[in-house]
Amino acid sequence: MSWVLIAPTCSADSVPQSGKQSIAQGATTATILFDAVDATYELFATPNWNTTVWLLEGSMTATQAVVRFGTPAPANAIIRWEIQQ
């Protein structure tokens, strides 16, 4: 799988944050929580099932973002994510 860029903005230099998050079966959204970042950043996300993924408009804050999935999450679903500034 490859990373999907879902928020193409960029700002200051910093160390990327990343994680792996379990997604509840049947979920069509996930809130990704991270340490505080600048107002602009890039969010990369890759689910482990065949689906589309996009950023919920207006959901980006300095500590979280919400992504949506075109296909509900199956059992044992995860999303790998990375924040870059």
C-alpha positions in Angstrom: 0.0 0.0 0.0 1.1 3.6 -0.6 0.4 6.6 1.5 -2.4 8.9 0.5 -1.9 12.6 0.9 -5.2 14.0 2.2 -4.4 17.5 3.4 -1.9 19.2 1.1 -0.5 22.1 3.2 2.9 22.6 4.7 4.6 24.9 7.2 7.6 24.8 9.6 10.3 22.1 9.8 9.7 19.5 12.5 9.9 15.8 13.2 7.0 13.9 11.7 4.5 12.2 14.0 3.0 8.8 13.0 0.8 6.1 14.4 -1.3 3.1 13.8 -5.0 3.2 14.9 -7.6 0.5 15.2 -10.9 1.3 13.5 -14.2 -0.1 14.7 -15.9 -2.6 12.4 -18.5 -0.7 10.3 -17.0 2.7 11.0 -17.0 5.3 8.2 -15.0 7.9 10.0 -12.0 8.0 12.3 -10.6 10.8 14.4 -6.8 10.9 14.3 -5.3 12.5 17.5 -1.7 13.8 17.6 0.6 16.1 19.6 0.0 19.8 18.9 1.3 21.0 15.5 1.4 24.3 13.6 -1.8 25.4 12.0 -0.8 23.9 8.6 0.5 20.4 8.1 0.3 17.4 5.8 -1.7 14.3 6.9 -0.9 11.0 5.1 -3.2 8.1 5.8 -3.4 4.5 4.6 -6.2 2.1 5.7 -5.6 -1.7 5.5 -8.7 -2.4 3.5 -9.8 -1.5 0.0 -11.5 1.9 0.4 -11.3 5.5 -0.5 -10.2 7.9 2.3 -10.5 11.7 2.5 -10.3 14.5 5.1 -13.6 15.7 6.5 -13.8 19.3 5.5 -13.2 21.7 8.4 -12.0 18.9 10.8 -8.3 19.8 10.9 -7.1 21.4 14.2 -3.7 21.6 15.9 -4.3 18.2 17.6 -6.7 16.2 15.5 -8.2 15.5 12.1 -11.2 13.4 11.0 -11.0 11.1 8.0 -13.9 9.4 6.2 -13.9 6.1 4.4 -15.9 5.2 1.3 -16.3 1.6 2.4 -17.1 0.8 6.1 -14.3 -0.7 8.0 -14.1 -4.5 8.2 -13.2 -6.5 11.2 -9.5 -5.9 12.3 -9.3 -2.6 10.4 -6.5 -0.2 11.0 -5.2 3.0 9.6 -1.6 4.1 9.5 -1.0 7.8 9.5 1.7 10.4 9.5 1.8 14.1 10.2 4.4 16.3 8.6 4.9 20.0 9.0 
